[in-house]
Amino acid sequence: MFLGAAVGALTTPAVPLIGMIAGGIAGLKPDIDSPGSTMGRRLWPVSAALKGTVKHRTIAHTVWFCLLMAVLTGFIAYKFDLPVTASALAGFLGAVTHLVLDGLTVSGVAPFMPAAWHPRGIIRTNGIADILIMFAFVFIDIYLIGNGHSLSRFFHGL
């Protein structure tokens, strides 16, 4: 979520807070297949239905799901008269960040399912490295909120 929020803010220079919200929410969506997750608790009926149908880190942890998040985010942006392309990109990248970070864990993900490629890492979910990464992105988010940075201004300032 926190990396998704940071990426979302950076991809929507006109309205970084909207991008941060879109990216952050989309970054949580892949865990909708887990009723105990933040998103699973918020959308319990959907999560419970998925739990009975698919395993965790399968269909909701694919690039195809990330594309669906882009479409949904773009549609919501359109309905609220917000920048559609930037919001859709924030939604897509927010969901992709979830896949990337889960791909660094011992369990890994299969982002192009049904293709067999299943990258795995060495980070344990909820382990010390996982928590340190989360806090790093929390601080980046706080910095971005405080400074209202776009992608170009962010990298120019480094």
N, C-alpha and C positions, 0 to 999 in steps of 0.2 A: 504494500500500500504506500509506504513512504517513498520508495523509489519511483513508483508510478506517479505519485503526486509531484515529485520533483521534475520528472520528465514531462508531465502534462503542463506544468507551469512554464517550462522552457520552450515548449512547442506552440504556445499561444501568446505571442508577444503583446497583442492588443489587450488581452484580458487574462493575465497569468493566473489569477485566482480561479477563474472558470476552468482553465486547463488543469490546475492543481486538483480541483474537485473531480473533474472528469477522469483524470489519470489515476487519482487515488482510489476512486470507486471501482474503476475498471481493473485496477490492480488487485482488488479483493474478489472480483467475480469468479476467477477460476476455482476458488474454493467453495463454490456454491454446491458442489457435489459432496460436501462434508457438513452434515447438520450441526456439528459442534463449532464450526468456524464462525467468524464474525458475520460473513455474508449468509452462511447457512442458517444462522439464528434469525437474521432479519427477513429472509425469504424462506421460512421453514417449509411451507407446503411444496415449493419447488425443490428444495434441498432434499426433503424426505422422499419425494418421487424419484429423484435422481439416484439417491442412495440405494433404493431398491432395484434400480435398473443398471447402473454402471458403477465401476470401482472408482475410488478416489485417484486423482492424477491420471485420468484417462481422457475422455472426450473434452472435458472442460479445461484441460491443460494442453491444448493444441493451438497451433497457429490459426486453424479454422475457427475456433472459438474466439480468438483475438479479433479476427475479421468480423465476426458477429458483433463483438463489443464495439467495433468501429462504426458499424451500421447503426446500432442502437444509440450510441452516443451522438452520432451525427443527426439522427432523427429527433432526438430530444432537443439538441441544439437548435434545429430548424423550428421546432414547435415553440421555443422560447426566444426566437429571433436572435440567436447567438451565432458566432462564426462557425459554420457547419464543418468545413474542411479541417480547420485547426482543432475543433473539438473532437471530430472523428479520429484524427491523428493522435490526439492525446489519449482517447479511449483505447485505440489499438496499442499504442506504445505502453500505456499503463498496464494492460493485460500481458503484453510481451515481457515486461519487466518481472512479472510474477513467474512466468515460465523460466526466464533466465535464472532467477534466484533459486527456484525449486530445482533447476537443473544442476545447481552447485551442491545440492544435498546428496546424501548417501543413497536415497531412494531415486532421485532423478526424475525425469519426465520423458515422454515420447512426443515431442512437439509436432511431428509430422505424421502422427498415427493415421492410417494403419501401417505406414512405413516402419521398419523395425529399428531405426536409429533411436537409441535411448541413452542420452548422455547422463552421466552420474558424476558427482563430485565427492568431496571429503567432509563437507560441513554437515553436522548433525542438527536436525530441526530442533529449535529451542535450546541449542547448545550455546556455549559462550561466544563462539564466532558469529553465530546467527544473531544473537542479541547485540553484539558490537556493530555488526553491519546495519541493523535496524536503527540503532542510536545515531550512527553516522548520517543516515539519510534523514532522520528527524532533525538534526542540526542543519543539514543542507536545506530542508524545507523551511525551517525558521528563518534562515538567511534569505531565501528567495521571497518569502512573505514580506520580510522587512524591507527588502530592496526592490521588489517588483521587477525582477530581471526577466528579460527575454533571453533566448538562446545565444544570440550574437553578443549581447552585453555581458552575459555570464562568462563566456569564454574569453572575451576581450579583457575582462577584469582579473583573470587568473594570471 
